């Protein structure tokens, strides 16, 4: 495989300089930083070290830049699994906000009654955290023991 250097035009340099500090997406800022370091003739291993990335990630960034230019580098194609409960977010949030659940088990049973979708405790806790909710269990505050008075 031939070693290809990253060369940016004057216009691209201005864009990369602006976006590596001011782009709203942190991933794109990191990609622009890597591209700038490579343009400044830093080896890919050092650019990966400076950006706290792996060398393979830097290679993917370079490949995306070569295929699509700066627009290809700005593209974020990250996709993850979507919960079945996502379709019922508003309904669940309204119900749990109106009357907060005391425990995760209670929240899981109420969500199952609302939607018919059964989830375990850890999945329910993660879903509630994503909605900005938490359980409202009130616990007893420990009180120090009373001192015994000895009168002689």
N, C-alpha and C positions, 0 to 999 in steps of 0.2 A: 504494500500500500504506500503510495507516494505521500510525502509530507507536504501539506498545502497550508500556506500561511493565510491568515485572515487580513484582508486589505479593505479598508473602509474609505469611501470617497469623502470629500469635505462635507458634503451635505449629510451623509450617513453619520459622520463623526459628531456633527452638531446634534443630530437626533438621539444618538446613543448617549451622549453626554447629558442631555436633558432628561432622558427617560431613566437613566440608571439611578437618578436621585428623586425624580418627581412622578414616576408612573404610579398610578393608584394600586396596581397589583404587585405584591412583594415578589412573586415568582418572576415576573417580567423584569423587575429591577435587578434581580440576581442574574438573570440571563444577559442583560445589557452590561452588567459589570464584567461578567466573564468575557463577553465579546470585546469590551474595551481593553481588558488585560491581554487578550490574544492579539489585538491590533497593535498594542504596545510591545509586541514581540516577546511576551512572557511565555515560557514553555507551558504546555497544557497541564502538566503535573503541578506547576506552581500556581497557575490560575485556579485549578481545582482546590488547592490548599488555601489560597486567599479567600475564595468564596465558600469554603467549608463544604465542598462537594466531592464526589468521587470522579475519577478520571473518565469513567464511562459516561457519566452525566454530561461532562464537558464535551465529550465526543458527540453525544446526542444533540446538544445545543449547536455545535458546529454543523452537523448534518442538517438540522432544521434551518439554519441560516443559509446554507448552500442551496437548499431546495426551494425555500420560499422567501429568502431575504429577511428584512426586518419584520415584515408581516408574519412570516413563518415562525419567527422567534417569539413574537408576541402571542401567538396562539397557545392556548392552554386547553388541551384535550383530556384533562383528567376527569374521569367519571368513576363513580363508586356505586355501590348497591343502594337502592332506594327502598325504604321500609314500606310495607303495605299500610302502615298506620299514617303515612304522609298524606294520604287522601282525606283523612279524618282529623287533621291537625287542629283546625279551628273548633270543631265540635268538642274535641277532647280538652283543648285549652280552656274553652268557655266553661265546661263542666267542672274541671279541676280548679279553676279560678273562683268560681261561684262558691264551691264547698271544697276546700283543700283536703287532700287525702292525708291521713295521719301516718301511714306506712306505705312502702312500695307495694306490698302485697295487696293492700286495699286499693291502691291506684291501678294495679294490674287487673283486679277483678272488676273494677268500675269501667276500665277501658274495654275489657272483654264484653261486659254487658252492653256498652254503647255500640261497639263496632262488630262484635262477633269474632274478633281476632284475638287469639290467646298468645301472650308473650311471657317469657320468664322474667324473674326479678331483675336480672342484670340488664336485659334488653329494655324493660320498662323504665328502669332508672336512667339509662342512657337516653331514651326517647324524651323523658321528662326534662332532663338536663338540657337537651337541644331546644326545648320549648321555653326554657328559662324558669322552670318550675322545680320545686323541691317539696319533700314531705314535711308536714307541720307537726311532728310528734313533740309533745311537751313532756319533758322528763323531770323527775324530782331533783331538786338541788340538794346535794349532800350537806348535811348539817354536822358540825363537829360534835362529838359526844359531850354530854354534860359532865362537868367535873363534880366528883363526889366530895362533899364537904365532910370532913371528919372533925367533930367537936369533942373535945376531951375535957 
